[in-house]
Amino acid sequence: MSSVISKKNPPKKRIAARQSTKGRAVIKSGSDLMAWRKKWGISRKLFAQMADCSERTLATCEKASSLPDTIERPVTETVRLIRALQELAGDHTALKDWLLTPNPAFGKRTPLTLIRNGEVDRLWEMVHQLRQGAFA
């Protein structure tokens, strides 16, 4: 089957407007990201570490009208993870403390260390198990 683009069926354009996912706004601009970070008390340094980018890159992106393609995915994934962890932690202060505290469940490594080492799937597994009541 060939994929022919005709005038009748033009390719769908990427929608730049904010869309909602389960009632949550998708972050598409730098100002949205900065406002979201500040609302939840996440420092630029912590967010940059979680998104695996430099603080300078994050600061530059926060000034942009739309997030550059190179950073959009890490930002989206980091926002999703923070939202999931905050849902379980209850508040942003508890979350920041938890991210920086060595955890026996992770071999006495901090959750932030897992993120930096590319082991974020372990955190998602924990989130899933807690949501399912596996530890109850």
N, C-alpha and C positions, 0 to 999 in steps of 0.2 A: 504494500500500500504506500503510495507516495503522498507526501504532504505538500499540497499545492495551496498557496495563499491566493485567494481571489478577492475581488472587490466585494463580493457578497459576504465572504467570511474573513474579514481582516483579523490579524492577530490581536489578542486582547492587550490593551495598554496597561502598564503598571499603574495602579492607582496610588497616587501620592498622598491622598487624604488619609486622615487617621481612621482606621477601622477598629472595630471592637472585637475582642476575643473573650467570650464569656463575661461581657460587661467591663472588660479592662481595655483601656486605650493602648494601642500599639504605638511605640515610640518611633517616630520617623524623623524628628528634627533634633538638632543639638539642644535647642532651648527646652524641648520636651524632656530630654534626658536630664539636663541640669535641674529642671524643676522637680522631676521625679526623684532624683537622687537626694535633693535637699528636703523634699517632703518626707522621705523615709529615713533621713539622717545617715545616709551612706556617703562617706567622704570620697573625694575624687581619687585619693590614693588607694583606698580599699577597692573601689569599683574597678580602677585600672588594673590592679593585681588580679582581680577575679576575671576580668575580660582579657587578660594577657596582652595588655598594651601599656604604653608609657603614660604617665600623667600628662605629659606635654601633648601627646596625640589626642588624649581624651579632652583636654582643654581646647585644643584646636577644633575638634569635632563638635564640641558644645557651642561653638560660635557659628557653626555652619547652619544654613537654612534646612538642609536635609543631610542625613547621615551618609557619609561616603560608603560605597558598596563594600569596601575592604573592612569596614568596622561594623557594618549593620548586623551581620550574623553574630559576632561575639557579643555585641551589646544586647541583642534580643535574647540570646541564650543566658546571659548573665542576669538580665532582668527577670526572666522566667524562674531561674534558680533562686534568686533573692526573694521573689514573691512566694515561692513554695516554702522556703525555709522560714520566712516571716510568718506564714500561715501557721506553722508548727511552733515557732518560738514565742509568738504572741506580741512581741514588740521589737523595735529596732535595736535597742540597747542590749537586750538579751541575745539577739542574733549576732551583733558585733562581738560580744564577749565569747559566745560559743565558737565563732569562726576562728578566734585567736587562742583558744584554750586547747591544750593537748587532750586527746580523747582516747580512752582505752579501746574503744570499738574500732579505732583506726590505727592500732599499734602505737598508741601514744603520740601520734602525729596530729597536728591541727587540721581542721577541715580546710582552711585556707591553703595549707601545704598540699593537700590532696588536689585541690583545684589547680594550683601552680604546676603540679606534676602530671596533669592530664588525667587524673583519676576521678573526675567529676561524676562519672557513672556510679561510683560508690555512694555518693551523696544522694543521687536520684533513687538508687535502690533503697536507701534508708527512708527517704521521703515516701516512696511507694509503700514500704512495709508499715510505716507509721500510719499512713492513710487507711491501710487495710486492717489495721489493728493487730498486726503480726506480733507485736511486742507486748500486747495486753495480757 
